[in-house]
Amino acid sequence: MQDSLLQYFGESEITFDNFVIQTPSGNVTFKGEPVKLEPQVFTFLLLLIRHKEHIVSREEIVAEVWSGKTASDDAIRALVKKLRIALGDNARAPKFLKTVPLKGYLFIMPVEINFHQGDWWRSKYVFYAFGAVLVIALTLLIQSQFGSFQSKDLTPKREVTSSLITQIKGSEVSPYLSKNDRLLFSHQGNNESYLQVFAKELGQGAAKRLTWADADFTNGILSADGRQAIVTRTDESGESIVLFDLDDKLNLVSSQTLALDPALLTQNIAALSYANNGKSLYLYGQAKAEDGNASYGLIKYDLATKSSRIVTLPISAEARVVAAKESADGRMLGVLANHTNSAVMVILNQEVGEVVVTKTLPSPASSFVWSPEGESVSIASNSNTLLNLHIQKQRLYEWTGLPKPINKVISQCAEYCFVVQELGQRSVDVIERPAVFQSIDYMSTAQFANASVDFFPSYFNQGEGVYFLSLSEDKLQLNQYLNQGESKAVFNLPQSDSIESMVLSPDEQSFIGELDRRLFAYSVKNNTLRFLNVPEANPSNPVWSLDSQKVYYRTAATTAASTNSTEPAQWVNKIYAHDMSSNKSELIAEGLVFLKPLDQLKWLAINEANEAFFVADSLLFAEPVFNAAQLEEQNKITEIKRYNTNNFSLLNEILYFTEQQDEQTILVSIPINQEAPAENLQSWTLSGSMLLPHLDIHPDGQKMLLVESALNQSNLMKVDGLTLAPLQVRQVATETP
C-alpha cells in the first residue's frame, strides 16, 4: 500500500455492507469472519474507497497498485476479478464494484469511515515507551502509598443554549450578519406580495425596513462595518444589484444600481460577500446575451473601478456556486458549490494563487462560515447537519448538539457558538376548487389536509380520482385519492426533493417525470419505475404523445468553445422524441424550450424568447429536424413564461395554463382550432396567494386542481455549546488529490 493511502486512512475502521476493514493492519472481516485479500487487491480496494466519488481510471490503478510500473489490461481485469470474488460481487448486477466502459471502475456501496486519534504509539522512538512505563510505575507507587483514586473525564461538558434573534411573523430569507453584529435579511409579510429588506442591530428588538418597491429583494449582504448593503432586486424589467448606504442608526442614506459588465453577468445574479478590504464584492450569476453567448462563474467586482474578473475554480461546469467568503485575515477564499446530489468546498490561498483544499461533501449545502482563527470552515448541509472541514487535516467533522434542524449558518460567534437559521417547513398543498370560468356558487370539492408537501395533481378515471405526489421527511410517494374519501399511497419514489414534473399519460397507464435531473417513467399497471436512457444531460419538460407511446422533452446545454477561438460557448436548446418501447431518443427540433401535441394536426411550441406558437404537424415534420426560425409569425399566440409540463391542461379543444401578473396568478385559455386564437385569449384571476404552475381541469369542466404554497415562520437563532465530533466521519466523500 502506497504512502498516500496510508497517510489518508491512518488508523481507521472502514465499514460497508457487513465488511469491516482496519488500517493500517489490513485486517478484513465479513460478519466477523476473516477475509483474505492479497496485498495488491487490498490496495485496490482502498484506492476505490479513497476516491469513491469518481471513476478510478486504469492509469490511477497502475500508479497506486503497481507503483507506476507497466501493467497489462489482463492484469487489471484479473485484479478486478479477485476483488469481486472476495466481496461476493456480480459483474452483471454489481453491488460493490461497477465497471464504467472505457473509463474505469466505481465503488457504489455506501461507506462509513471512523478515523481514530492516538497515532502517538506508532512512533519508532523508544523514548515514548519508556515514558509510558515510568508513568505506570509512578501511578502504582502513588496508589500503594495513598490508596486508589477514581479517574475523571477531563473532556469539558458544555450545556447547549439557544436564543431567538428574530420573531417576525412570516419568513426570514437571505439573512446576513456583519462583523459588528448588524443583521440584514429579506422578509415577506403574511399579507404582502414581495420580499422586502430589513436591517437591525443584533442586540435590539426593533428592525428597520429599507425597501417598499413592487419588487423582490433577496441575497442581501453587508460590509464589515455594516455601513453598506448589497441586495438583488427582481422586478418586471429583470434583475439588478442595488447598493444601499446606511448611517449609524441604520437609516437609508442613499441607493444606487451597480453597473455590471453585461458580458459577464445579466441574470440570476447573487451578491455573495464583501472582500475583506471592503473594496470588492464576490458575485455569482448566469448570463445569456441576445447572441446566445453564455458566461458562468464567480466574479470579483471592484466597487471603485467598476471592473469585473472571473475567479477560476476547480469545479465542473454543472456546479452552482452558492457561497464565497474570505477568511478573517483575507489570505484564504472559501467557495461552496452544489452539484445535484453533493457539494464541493474549495479553499484558495489568495497570496500564492493556489488551491489548498478541494473537498467533496456527501450532500448539497446552503452556506458556510469561517472559524475565527481561519483554520476551518463550518458548512450547513441540506441534510440539516452542520459539518466542519479542518483545512490542514483536510478532513470532515460534524458539530453535534443542535437543538433544531437548521437551514443556514450565518456566522461563528465563538469557538462553540453559531448564529443559524432554523429550518422552516414548506407548506405546499393540493387544492380543488370550482373552475373560475364557470359561474358556480355551491359545489363539493376535495380538501387535502396533509402534513406533507403535496404537488403535481392529476385527475384520472374520468375525474373520479386524483393522483398527487407527497414529500415528507423520510419519503417521496405517489398518492391516490378516490372521491369516496379513500386516500392511499401507491408507490414510493427514490427519496429526493429535486423533482420538477410528473405527468399522467393520456391512457392513464404511466407517469413521466423529472427526478434529480433524470427522466423516469412509472408504470401504474406494473407498479414499476425505470429511468429513461437519454442522449444528453439535464432533460426537462417531458410531455406525452397523444397515443402515450412517446415522450417529448427538452435539453439545454452549451456547446464547447473552440480552442482556436476567443468566442464563448453557445446555448443550444433541443427537443427530442423518446420511444417508450425501444427506450431510444430522436432529435426532432432545435431552438425550442417546449413542445406539446394538442391534437392530430396541431402542436404548441415555445421558442427561447418565451413566445408561443401553434405549429402544424406537417410543418413540424417536413424536415428531419425542425428549427425555431421556421415558426410562422401569423401563428404566434402570446408570451408564456411558465412552461412547466404540469402547467397545461387541454379540455374541449381549449388550452388552459397559468401566468403570474402583478404578483397574482392568472388562468389563461386559448382555443386551439379557431382562427386568430390570440384574439380569443381569456383570463381570470385565481388568487392573490402564491400558486405553483401545477394545473389540471376536471373532465366535466366544473372543477380544477391547483397547488398553493404558503410561507412558514423561519427564525434566526444563536446556539452556543456545540460539540465537535472529531473521531468519526460518516460516508466520507473523497476530494481531488
C-alpha positions in Angstrom: 0.0 0.0 0.0 1.4 3.4 -1.0 2.2 6.2 1.4 -0.7 8.4 0.0 -3.3 5.8 1.1 -1.5 5.2 4.4 -1.5 8.9 5.1 -5.1 9.3 4.2 -6.6 6.5 6.2 -4.1 6.4 9.1 -5.6 4.3 11.9 -9.2 3.9 10.9 -12.1 1.4 10.7 -13.9 1.2 7.3 -17.3 -0.4 7.2 -19.7 -1.2 4.3 -22.4 -3.8 4.0 -21.2 -6.4 6.5 -17.5 -5.9 5.8 -15.0 -4.2 8.3 -11.5 -3.1 7.3 -8.9 -2.0 9.8 -6.0 0.1 8.7 -3.0 0.1 8.8 -3.1 -3.6 9.9 -5.0 -4.7 6.8 -7.4 -6.9 8.7 -10.7 -7.5 6.7 -13.7 -9.3 8.1 -17.1 -10.2 6.8 -19.8 -10.7 9.6 -16.9 -11.2 12.0 -15.2 -13.9 9.8 -11.7 -13.1 8.4 -11.4 -12.4 4.6 -8.1 -13.0 3.0 -7.0 -10.3 0.4 -3.8 -10.3 -1.5 -1.8 -7.1 -0.9 -2.5 -5.7 -4.4 -6.2 -6.5 -4.1 -6.3 -4.8 -0.6 -4.6 -1.7 -2.1 -7.0 -1.7 -5.0 -10.0 -1.8 -2.6 -8.6 1.1 -0.5 -8.0 3.1 -3.7 -11.6 2.6 -4.8 -12.9 3.7 -1.3 -10.4 6.7 -1.2 -11.8 8.0 -4.5 -15.4 6.8 -4.0 -17.0 9.9 -5.6 -15.3 9.5 -9.0 -14.4 6.8 -11.5 -10.9 5.3 -10.8 -9.1 5.1 -14.1 -6.7 2.5 -15.4 -3.8 4.9 -15.0 -4.7 5.6 -11.3 -4.8 1.8 -10.7 -1.4 1.2 -12.2 0.1 4.2 -10.4 -1.2 3.0 -7.0 -1.2 -0.8 -7.2 1.8 -1.3 -9.4 3.7 1.9 -8.2 3.6 3.2 -11.8 5.2 0.2 -13.4 3.7 -1.4 -16.5 0.6 -3.5 -16.1 -1.4 -5.1 -18.9 -5.2 -4.9 -19.2 -5.4 -8.6 -18.4 -3.6 -7.9 -15.1 -6.1 -5.2 -14.2 -9.0 -7.4 -15.2 -7.5 -10.2 -13.0 -7.2 -7.8 -10.1 -10.9 -6.7 -10.5 -12.0 -10.4 -10.7 -10.1 -11.2 -7.5 -11.8 -8.3 -5.6 -15.2 -9.3 -6.9 -14.7 -12.9 -5.7 -13.6 -11.7 -2.3 -16.6 -9.4 -1.9 -19.1 -11.8 -3.5 -19.9 -9.3 -6.2 -21.6 -9.9 -9.6 -20.2 -8.0 -12.6 -23.6 -8.2 -14.3 -25.5 -6.8 -11.3 -22.9 -5.1 -9.3 -23.4 -4.3 -5.6 -20.0 -3.0 -4.8 -17.8 -2.5 -7.9 -19.3 -1.0 -11.1 -17.4 -1.2 -14.4 -17.7 2.0 -16.4 -16.8 1.1 -20.0 -13.7 2.9 -21.4 -13.4 4.9 -18.2 -12.6 2.7 -15.2 -14.2 1.4 -12.0 -16.5 3.0 -9.4 -17.2 1.8 -5.9 -21.0 2.1 -5.4 -21.7 0.8 -1.9 -22.1 3.4 0.8 -19.1 3.5 3.1 -18.6 4.7 6.7 -15.1 5.6 7.9 -14.1 6.1 11.6 -10.9 7.9 11.9 -9.2 7.3 15.2 -6.9 9.5 17.2 -3.9 8.2 19.2 -1.2 7.9 16.5 1.5 8.6 19.1 2.0 4.9 19.9 3.2 4.2 16.4 6.4 6.3 17.0 9.6 4.4 16.4 11.3 6.1 19.2 11.8 4.1 22.4 11.6 7.2 24.5 7.8 7.2 24.4 7.6 3.6 25.5 10.0 4.3 28.4 7.9 7.3 29.4 4.8 5.3 29.4 6.4 2.6 31.7 7.6 5.4 34.0 4.1 6.9 34.3 2.6 3.5 35.1 5.2 2.8 37.8 4.6 6.2 39.4 0.9 5.6 39.4 1.3 2.3 41.1 3.6 3.8 43.7 1.1 6.6 44.5 -1.7 4.1 44.8 0.3 2.0 47.2 1.1 4.9 49.4 -2.2 6.8 49.3 -4.8 4.4 48.1 -6.5 4.1 44.8 -8.4 7.0 43.1 -11.1 7.4 40.5 -10.2 8.8 37.1 -12.2 11.8 35.9 -13.2 12.6 32.4 -11.3 15.7 31.6 -13.4 16.4 28.5 -15.3 19.6 29.1 -19.1 19.2 29.5 -20.9 22.0 27.8 -24.6 22.8 28.0 -26.1 23.8 24.7 -28.0 27.1 25.0 -30.1 28.8 22.3 -31.9 32.1 21.9 -34.1 33.6 19.2 -32.9 36.6 17.3 -35.9 37.3 15.1 -39.6 36.5 15.7 -41.3 38.4 12.9 -44.4 36.7 11.6 -43.6 35.3 8.2 -40.3 34.1 6.9 -36.8 35.5 7.0 -34.9 34.9 3.8 -31.2 35.5 2.9 -30.0 36.6 6.4 -26.6 38.1 6.6 -24.7 39.2 9.8 -21.9 41.8 9.6 -18.8 41.6 11.8 -20.2 44.3 14.1 -23.5 42.4 14.6 -25.7 44.2 12.2 -28.3 41.9 10.6 -29.7 42.2 7.1 -32.5 39.9 5.9 -35.4 39.8 3.4 -38.9 39.3 4.8 -42.3 38.8 3.2 -45.3 39.7 5.5 -48.3 37.4 5.5 -50.4 40.0 3.7 -47.7 41.2 1.3 -46.7 40.1 -2.2 -43.0 40.9 -2.2 -39.8 40.2 -0.3 -38.5 43.4 1.3 -35.2 44.2 3.0 -34.9 44.7 6.8 -31.9 45.6 8.9 -31.4 45.6 12.7 -28.8 45.7 15.4 -28.4 42.2 16.8 -29.0 43.3 20.4 -32.0 45.4 19.7 -35.6 44.3 19.3 -36.8 46.7 16.6 -35.8 46.3 12.9 -35.9 48.9 10.2 -37.4 48.3 6.8 -35.4 49.6 3.9 -37.4 48.9 0.7 -41.0 49.4 -0.4 -41.0 48.9 -4.2 -43.1 46.4 -6.1 -40.1 44.1 -6.4 -38.4 41.2 -4.6 -35.2 42.0 -2.8 -33.1 38.9 -1.9 -29.5 37.7 -1.4 -28.6 40.7 0.8 -25.0 41.2 2.2 -23.4 43.7 4.5 -20.0 45.3 4.6 -17.8 44.5 7.6 -18.8 47.8 9.3 -22.4 47.4 8.4 -22.5 50.7 6.6 -23.2 49.3 3.1 -25.8 46.7 2.0 -25.9 45.0 -1.4 -29.1 43.2 -2.5 -30.5 41.6 -5.6 -33.7 43.3 -7.0 -36.0 41.4 -9.2 -39.0 43.1 -10.9 -40.7 43.1 -14.3 -37.6 44.5 -16.0 -35.3 41.8 -14.8 -32.6 41.5 -12.1 -30.2 44.2 -10.9 -27.8 44.7 -8.0 -28.6 47.6 -5.7 -26.1 49.2 -3.2 -27.5 51.0 -0.1 -25.5 53.3 2.2 -26.6 53.3 5.8 -25.9 55.6 8.8 -25.1 54.7 12.4 -28.8 54.3 13.1 -29.5 52.1 10.1 -31.2 54.9 8.3 -31.0 54.7 4.5 -28.8 57.5 3.2 -28.5 56.7 -0.5 -29.0 54.0 -3.1 -27.6 53.2 -6.5 -27.8 50.4 -9.0 -24.4 48.8 -9.7 -23.1 48.9 -13.3 -22.2 45.3 -14.0 -20.3 44.2 -17.1 -23.1 42.7 -19.3 -20.5 40.4 -20.9 -20.2 38.6 -17.5 -23.5 38.9 -15.7 -27.0 39.8 -16.8 -29.4 37.5 -14.9 -29.7 35.2 -11.9 -27.2 37.4 -10.1 -26.4 37.0 -6.4 -24.0 39.0 -4.3 -22.2 36.5 -2.1 -19.9 38.6 0.2 -17.6 41.6 0.5 -13.9 41.1 0.2 -12.0 41.7 3.4 -10.8 45.1 2.3 -14.3 46.3 1.7 -13.4 47.5 -1.8 -14.6 44.5 -3.8 -17.6 42.1 -4.0 -17.9 38.5 -4.8 -20.8 37.9 -7.2 -22.2 34.8 -8.9 -24.6 34.7 -11.8 -25.6 33.4 -15.1 -25.8 35.3 -18.3 -27.3 34.7 -21.8 -26.8 37.6 -24.2 -29.0 38.2 -27.2 -26.5 36.5 -29.5 -26.7 33.3 -27.4 -23.4 33.6 -25.7 -23.3 32.4 -22.1 -21.0 33.0 -19.2 -20.9 31.4 -15.8 -18.7 31.9 -12.8 -17.6 33.5 -9.6 -17.0 37.2 -10.3 -14.8 39.6 -8.2 -16.2 43.1 -8.7 -14.2 46.3 -7.8 -16.6 48.9 -6.4 -14.3 51.8 -7.2 -13.3 51.0 -10.8 -16.5 49.0 -11.6 -14.4 46.4 -13.2 -15.0 42.6 -13.0 -12.9 39.5 -13.3 -13.8 35.8 -13.2 -12.2 33.8 -10.4 -11.1 30.4 -11.8 -12.3 27.4 -9.8 -11.5 23.7 -10.0 -15.2 22.7 -10.2 -17.3 21.3 -13.0 -19.4 23.4 -15.4 -22.6 22.0 -13.9 -21.8 23.1 -10.3 -23.5 26.2 -9.0 -21.7 28.4 -6.5 -23.8 29.2 -3.5 -21.4 31.0 -1.2 -17.9 32.6 -1.3 -16.2 34.3 1.6 -12.7 35.3 2.6 -11.1 34.3 5.9 -10.8 37.0 8.6 -7.2 37.8 7.6 -8.1 37.8 3.9 -5.5 35.2 3.0 -7.9 32.5 2.1 -11.0 32.4 -0.1 -13.6 29.7 0.5 -16.1 28.8 -2.2 -19.0 26.4 -1.8 -20.7 25.0 -4.9 -23.5 22.5 -5.3 -24.0 19.5 -7.6 -27.2 17.6 -7.9 -26.5 15.2 -5.0 -23.4 16.6 -3.5 -21.4 19.7 -2.9 -17.7 20.8 -3.1 -15.8 23.1 -0.8 -12.8 24.8 -2.3 -10.2 26.7 -0.3 -7.9 29.0 -2.3 -4.7 30.7 -0.9 -5.0 34.2 -2.5 -1.4 35.1 -1.6 0.1 32.4 -3.9 -3.0 31.8 -6.1 -3.2 28.1 -5.4 -5.9 25.7 -4.4 -5.3 24.4 -0.8 -8.3 22.1 -0.5 -11.0 20.7 -2.8 -13.3 18.6 -0.6 -16.5 16.8 -1.8 -19.4 16.8 0.6 -21.9 14.0 0.8 -24.9 16.2 0.1 -25.7 19.7 -1.3 -25.2 22.6 1.2 -26.6 26.1 1.6 -23.9 28.2 3.4 -20.6 28.2 5.3 -18.7 30.4 7.8 -15.0 30.7 8.7 -13.8 29.9 12.2 -12.4 33.0 14.0 -8.8 31.7 13.6 -9.4 30.7 9.9 -8.2 27.1 10.5 -11.6 25.6 9.5 -14.9 26.3 7.9 -18.3 25.1 9.1 -20.9 24.2 6.5 -24.7 23.9 6.7 -25.6 20.9 4.6 -29.1 20.2 3.1 -29.2 17.1 5.2 -29.8 19.5 8.2 -26.3 18.9 9.7 -23.6 21.3 10.5 -20.3 20.0 9.1 -16.7 21.2 9.8 -13.8 21.0 7.4 -10.4 21.3 9.0 -8.2 22.8 6.4 -4.8 21.4 7.5 -6.1 17.9 8.1 -8.4 18.1 5.1 -11.0 16.1 6.9 -14.7 16.5 7.6 -16.2 16.5 11.1 -19.6 17.2 12.5 -21.0 19.7 15.1 -23.4 18.0 17.4 -26.0 19.3 19.8 -28.1 21.5 17.5 -31.5 21.8 19.3 -33.4 22.1 15.9 -32.7 21.4 12.3 -31.1 24.4 10.5 -31.3 25.9 7.1 -28.3 28.1 7.1 -25.3 29.0 9.2 -24.9 32.8 9.4 -21.7 33.3 11.5 -19.4 31.7 14.0 -19.6 33.9 17.1 -17.1 31.9 19.2 -15.3 28.6 19.4 -18.6 26.7 20.0 -21.1 29.4 19.1 -23.0 29.9 15.9 -25.8 32.1 14.5 -28.1 29.9 12.4 -31.4 30.0 10.6 -34.0 27.5 11.7 -35.3 25.1 9.1 -38.7 26.4 8.1 -41.3 23.8 6.9 -42.7 24.4 3.5 -46.4 24.4 3.3 -47.4 23.2 -0.2 -50.9 21.8 -0.6 -53.1 20.5 -3.4 -56.4 22.3 -3.5 -59.5 21.6 -5.6 -61.9 24.5 -6.3 -64.7 25.3 -8.7 -63.4 26.3 -12.2 -63.2 30.1 -12.4 -64.5 30.1 -16.0 -67.9 28.7 -14.7 -70.4 30.6 -12.5 -70.7 28.2 -9.6 -71.6 29.2 -6.1 -72.1 25.8 -4.4 -70.0 22.6 -5.0 -68.4 19.8 -3.1 -64.6 19.8 -3.6 -61.9 17.5 -2.1 -59.7 19.1 0.6 -56.2 17.6 1.1 -55.1 18.4 4.6 -51.7 16.6 4.8 -48.7 17.5 6.8 -46.5 16.6 3.8 -45.7 18.8 0.8 -48.3 17.8 -1.9 -47.9 18.7 -5.5 -48.3 17.6 -9.2 -52.0 16.6 -9.0 -53.8 14.8 -11.9 -57.4 13.7 -12.4 -57.9 10.1 -13.5 -60.7 7.7 -14.2 -62.9 10.4 -15.7 -62.3 12.6 -12.8 -63.4 10.1 -10.2 -59.9 10.1 -8.6 -56.8 12.2 -8.1 -53.1 11.3 -8.2 -50.6 13.6 -6.4 -47.1 13.4 -5.0 -46.3 13.8 -1.3 -42.9 14.7 0.1 -42.2 14.2 3.8 -39.1 14.0 5.8 -38.5 10.3 5.1 -40.3 9.5 1.8 -41.5 10.7 -1.5 -44.6 8.8 -2.6 -47.3 8.8 -5.2 -50.8 9.0 -3.5 -54.2 8.1 -4.9 -57.3 9.8 -3.8 -60.8 8.5 -4.7 -64.0 10.5 -4.5 -65.4 8.1 -1.9 -62.9 9.6 0.5 -60.3 6.9 0.4 -56.6 8.0 0.1 -53.7 5.7 0.0 -50.0 5.6 -1.1 -49.5 3.5 -4.2 -45.7 3.8 -4.8 -42.6 5.1 -3.0 -40.2 7.0 -5.3 -36.5 7.4 -4.6 -36.1 9.9 -1.8 -35.4 13.4 -3.2 -36.6 17.0 -3.1 -35.4 17.7 -6.6 -38.5 16.6 -8.7 -39.6 19.1 -11.3 -42.6 17.4 -13.0 -44.7 14.3 -13.1 -47.4 13.9 -15.8 -50.0 11.2 -16.3 -50.2 9.7 -19.8 -53.4 10.1 -21.8 -54.2 6.3 -21.4 -53.6 6.7 -17.6 -51.2 3.8 -17.6 -47.9 5.6 -16.9 -46.3 8.7 -15.4 -43.3 10.6 -16.8 -41.3 12.9 -14.7 -38.0 14.6 -13.8 -36.1 13.3 -10.7 -32.7 14.6 -9.9 -32.2 15.9 -13.5 -33.1 12.5 -15.0 -36.3 11.4 -16.7 -38.2 8.5 -15.1 -41.3 6.5 -16.1 -43.6 4.9 -13.6 -46.0 2.2 -14.8 -49.3 2.3 -13.0 -50.2 -1.2 -14.3 -47.0 -2.9 -13.2 -46.1 -0.6 -10.3 -42.5 -0.3 -11.5 -40.2 2.7 -12.1 -37.4 3.0 -14.6 -35.1 5.8 -15.7 -35.0 6.6 -19.4 -31.9 6.3 -21.5 -31.5 9.8 -23.0 -28.6 11.1 -25.1 -27.9 14.4 -23.3 -27.7 15.6 -19.7 -30.3 17.6 -17.8 -33.5 16.7 -19.7 -36.6 18.6 -18.8 -40.3 19.4 -19.6 -41.4 15.9 -20.6 -44.7 15.7 -22.5 -46.7 12.7 -23.6 -47.7 12.0 -27.2 -51.4 11.6 -27.8 -51.1 7.8 -28.0 -49.0 7.5 -24.9 -46.2 5.8 -26.9 -43.7 8.7 -27.0 -42.3 11.4 -24.7 -41.1 14.7 -26.0 -38.5 16.5 -23.8 -36.1 19.4 -23.9 -32.3 19.5 -23.3 -30.3 22.7 -22.8 -26.6 22.8 -22.9 -23.6 24.8 -24.1 -21.5 23.8 -27.0 -17.8 23.5 -26.3 -15.9 26.7 -27.2 -13.3 26.2 -29.9 -9.7 26.1 -28.7 -8.7 28.4 -31.6 -11.4 31.0 -30.9 -12.0 33.6 -28.2 -15.7 33.3 -28.6 -17.5 31.7 -25.6 -19.7 28.6 -25.7 -23.1 28.8 -27.3 -26.5 27.8 -25.8 -28.4 25.1 -27.6 -32.0 24.1 -26.8 -33.1 20.8 -28.4 -36.4 18.8 -28.4 -36.2 15.0 -28.5 -38.8 12.4 -29.1 -38.3 9.3 -26.9 -39.9 6.0 -27.9 -41.0 4.3 -24.7 -40.9 0.8 -26.3 -37.3 0.9 -27.6 -36.0 3.4 -25.0 -34.3 5.4 -27.7 -34.5 9.2 -28.4 -34.5 11.0 -31.7 -33.8 14.8 -32.2 -36.8 16.5 -33.8 -36.3 20.3 -33.1 -33.8 22.9 -32.2 -34.3 26.4 -30.7 -37.4 25.5 -28.7 -37.8 25.2 -25.0 -41.2 23.5 -25.0 -43.2 21.3 -27.4 -46.6 19.7 -26.8 -49.0 17.9 -29.1 -52.6 19.4 -28.9 -54.4 17.2 -31.5 -53.5 15.1 -34.5 -52.8 18.3 -36.6 -51.5 20.9 -34.2 -48.7 21.5 -31.7 -47.9 24.1 -29.1 -44.3 25.4 -29.5 -42.4 27.9 -27.3 -39.2 29.4 -28.5 -36.2 30.8 -26.5 -37.9 34.2 -26.2 -40.9 32.6 -24.5 -43.1 33.3 -27.5 -45.8 30.6 -28.0 -46.9 29.4 -31.4 -49.3 26.9 -32.9 -47.4 24.7 -35.3 -49.0 22.4 -38.0 -47.9 18.8 -37.8 -47.0 18.9 -41.5 -44.6 21.8 -40.9 -43.0 20.4 -37.8 -42.0 17.1 -39.5 -41.4 18.5 -43.0 -37.6 18.2 -42.3 -35.7 15.7 -40.1 -35.0 18.5 -37.6 -37.3 21.5 -37.2 -35.7 24.9 -36.4 -37.3 27.6 -34.4 -36.6 30.0 -37.3 -39.4 28.2 -39.2 -42.1 29.4 -36.8 -44.7 31.5 -38.6 -45.5 34.9 -37.2 -49.1 34.6 -38.1 -49.4 31.6 -35.8 -48.0 33.5 -32.8 -50.3 33.3 -29.8 -48.8 35.0 -26.8 -45.9 35.0 -24.4 -45.8 32.0 -22.0 -43.1 32.1 -19.3 -44.4 29.3 -17.1 -43.9 26.4 -19.4 -43.6 23.8 -16.8 -45.0 20.5 -18.1 -47.7 20.4 -15.3 -48.9 23.9 -16.1 -51.0 23.0 -19.1 -54.5 21.3 -19.3 -56.4 20.7 -22.5 -60.2 20.3 -22.4 -62.8 20.6 -25.2 -60.2 22.0 -27.7 -59.3 24.8 -25.2 -55.8 25.0 -23.8 -55.5 26.3 -20.2 -52.4 27.5 -18.4 -51.4 29.9 -15.6 -49.3 33.0 -15.6 -48.1 35.4 -12.9 -49.2 39.0 -13.3 -48.6 41.7 -10.7 -48.0 39.0 -8.1 -51.3 37.4 -8.9 -51.9 34.0 -10.5 -54.0 34.3 -13.7 -55.7 31.4 -15.6 -55.5 31.9 -19.3 -57.4 30.0 -22.0 -56.8 29.7 -25.8 -59.0 27.9 -28.3 -56.8 25.7 -30.4 -59.0 25.3 -33.5 -60.3 28.8 -34.1 -58.8 31.4 -36.5 -56.8 34.2 -34.8 -56.5 32.4 -31.5 -54.6 35.3 -30.0 -57.7 37.4 -30.3 -59.7 34.9 -28.3 -57.5 34.8 -25.3 -59.4 34.9 -22.0 -58.1 35.3 -18.5 -59.3 35.0 -14.9 -57.7 35.9 -11.6 -57.3 32.8 -9.5 -55.9 34.1 -6.2 -53.6 36.6 -4.6 -51.8 33.8 -2.8 -48.8 32.0 -4.2 -49.9 29.3 -6.7 -47.3 27.0 -8.3 -47.5 26.2 -12.0 -49.4 22.9 -11.4 -52.9 22.7 -13.1 -55.4 20.1 -14.1 -59.0 20.8 -15.2 -61.7 18.2 -14.4 -63.1 16.4 -17.4 -66.6 17.9 -16.8 -65.1 21.4 -16.7 -66.6 22.2 -13.3 -63.6 21.8 -11.1 -59.9 22.4 -11.2 -56.8 21.2 -9.3 -54.2 23.8 -8.2 -51.1 23.8 -5.8 -50.9 26.5 -3.2 -47.7 27.4 -1.4 -47.6 29.3 1.9 -44.8 30.8 3.9 -44.0 29.4 7.3 -42.0 31.2 10.0 -38.3 30.6 10.0 -36.4 32.4 12.7 -32.8 33.2 13.3 -31.2 31.6 16.4 -28.0 31.9 18.4 -26.7 28.5 19.5 -23.8 28.1 22.0 -22.1 25.0 23.4 -22.0 22.7 20.4 -19.5 19.8 20.4 -17.2 18.9 17.6 -17.2 15.1 16.9 -13.6 14.6 15.7 -13.4 10.8 15.7 -15.9 9.9 13.1 -16.8 10.9 9.6 -19.8 9.3 8.0 -19.9 8.5 4.3 -16.6 10.2 3.6 -16.6 11.6 0.1 -13.2 11.9 -1.5 -11.6 15.1 -2.9 -9.3 15.9 -5.7 -5.8 14.7 -4.8 
